[in-house]
Amino acid sequence: MIQPTTSPTSIETDWRCRRERYLRTEYGGVGLEPLAVDEDLEIGKRIHLGLEAFFGAAYSTEERLINALEAVRRVTFLDPWQTWLEAMLTAWALRVWPELDKRFEIVLVEQMLHFFHGGVKYRCKPDLVLRSRADRSYWVYDFKSFRYWDNKKWLRAIQLQIGTRAAEERLSGVEHPVEVSGTIIQGLYKGQQRKDKFYHP
């Protein structure tokens, strides 16, 4: 018997529109690919590519940044997004990462994780799983690009909840259960919109 499988993206799409989720994932047995480029999805994919390249080898921060920028430049994106993406990765690598590195050690980077619940296999790929150098607590670290911040959204952030549960499953042993202490959301601000158009990217 095949276990039904789902992911945070499928769940959120289903909440937004069941028909869209069906067409993207099940139609014809494989789902349909949209014809137009989804800028939000592409930005997310490229952030993840840059992150994987950044942590691909244990070099200096500057060498890691070069790897990340090369990864996101392999297939150029539409401007101003290509420039924005490179600027965000650079700012994060040179300003945020050194502070994180002092406080945390890396446990997992962009690994596909899963767990079973109620006969359904849930799959997800947290950006980073970190362990505190001070108290050895575990944390899920996730990049979120946004146009405006909505505190209420995090009360139903299924991706973070599934990522946390999957990380606990991966890190726990039979006699050594692990509880993730929380999540750290790294916001990447895209710029403001008016009438669905960016006026200050």
Buried (B, 14 or more C-beta within 10 A) or exposed (E): EEEEEBBBBBBBBBEEEEEEBBBBBEEEEEEEEEEEEEBEEBBBBBBBBBBBBBBBEEEEEEEBBBBBBEBBBEEEBEEEBBEBBBEBBBEBBEEEBEEBEEEBEBBBBBBEBBBEEEEEBBBBBBBBBBBEEEEEBBBBBBBBBEEEEEEEEEEEBBBBBBBBBBBBBBBEEEEEEBEBBEBBBBEBEBEEEEEEEBEEE
